[in-house]
């Protein structure tokens, strides 16, 4: 097994926590919005569902990186381009998660902030 195949396997394994967290969010076991004042149960579930979907997308991006690394591990230019795309995608998804939480807390809250 070549070193880029081992790196691809590591990336694939690192995607598992994203899928586990997405499952927990979807089931309501991670109360991200639990401390938000005035947020209804429906809004909390909607936020959890949105965050679960974004976490699944992070996991898929990491699996795509693992697949690309496994296929193109010998081509340094392709791996560099793939890594740059992954950084942009995952950080974009992280920003989308933050925006979703801030919007839900702002829209769900009644008085204070």
ZIFEN-V516695 format. One record per residue. RES is the residue in three letters. SS is DSSP state (@ for helix, = for strand, . for the rest). OMEGA is omega in whole degrees, -180 to 180 (none if undefined). NEAR is the number of other C-alpha atoms within 8 Angstrom. Layout:
res->[RES/RES]
ss->[SS/SS]
omega->[OMEGA/OMEGA]
near->[NEAR/NEAR]
This chain:
res->[UNK/UNK/UNK/UNK/UNK/UNK/UNK/UNK/UNK/UNK/UNK/UNK/UNK/UNK/UNK/UNK/UNK/UNK/UNK/UNK/UNK/UNK/UNK/UNK/UNK/UNK/UNK/UNK/UNK/UNK/UNK/UNK/UNK/UNK/UNK/UNK/UNK/UNK/UNK/UNK/UNK/UNK/UNK/UNK/UNK/UNK/UNK/UNK/UNK/UNK/UNK/UNK/UNK/UNK/UNK/UNK/UNK/UNK/UNK/UNK/UNK/UNK/UNK/UNK/UNK/UNK/UNK/UNK/UNK/UNK/UNK/UNK/UNK/UNK/UNK/UNK/UNK/UNK/UNK/UNK/UNK/UNK/UNK/UNK/UNK/UNK/UNK/UNK/UNK/UNK/UNK/UNK/UNK/UNK/UNK/UNK/UNK/UNK/UNK/UNK/UNK/UNK/UNK/UNK/UNK/UNK/UNK/UNK/UNK/UNK/UNK/UNK/UNK]
ss->[././@/@/@/@/@/@/@/@/@/@/@/@/@/@/@/@/@/@/@/@/@/@/@/@/@/./././././././././././././@/@/@/@/@/@/@/@/@/@/@/@/@/@/@/@/@/@/@/@/@/@/@/@/@/@/@/@/@/@/@/@/./././@/@/@/@/@/@/@/@/@/@/@/@/@/@/@/@/@/@/@/@/@/@/@/@/@/@/@/@/@/@/@/@/@/././././.]
omega->[-179/-175/180/174/177/178/178/178/178/178/179/178/179/177/-178/179/178/179/177/178/178/177/179/177/180/179/-178/-179/175/-176/-179/-176/-176/-179/-177/-180/173/-180/-180/179/179/178/179/179/178/178/178/178/179/-180/177/179/179/178/175/178/175/179/178/178/179/176/176/177/179/179/179/179/177/-179/-172/-176/180/-178/-174/-180/178/179/178/178/179/179/179/178/-180/179/-180/-178/-177/178/174/177/177/177/178/177/179/179/179/180/-179/178/-179/179/179/-178/-177/-177/-179/-170/-167/179/none]
near->[4/5/6/10/11/9/11/14/9/9/12/11/7/9/13/9/7/12/11/8/10/14/9/11/14/10/7/9/7/7/8/6/11/6/5/9/8/7/12/7/6/6/10/11/9/8/12/14/10/9/12/14/9/12/12/11/9/12/12/9/11/13/11/8/13/14/9/12/13/11/6/10/11/5/7/8/6/8/12/8/8/10/9/8/8/11/8/8/9/10/8/8/11/8/8/9/10/8/8/11/10/8/8/11/12/8/7/12/12/7/4/4/4]
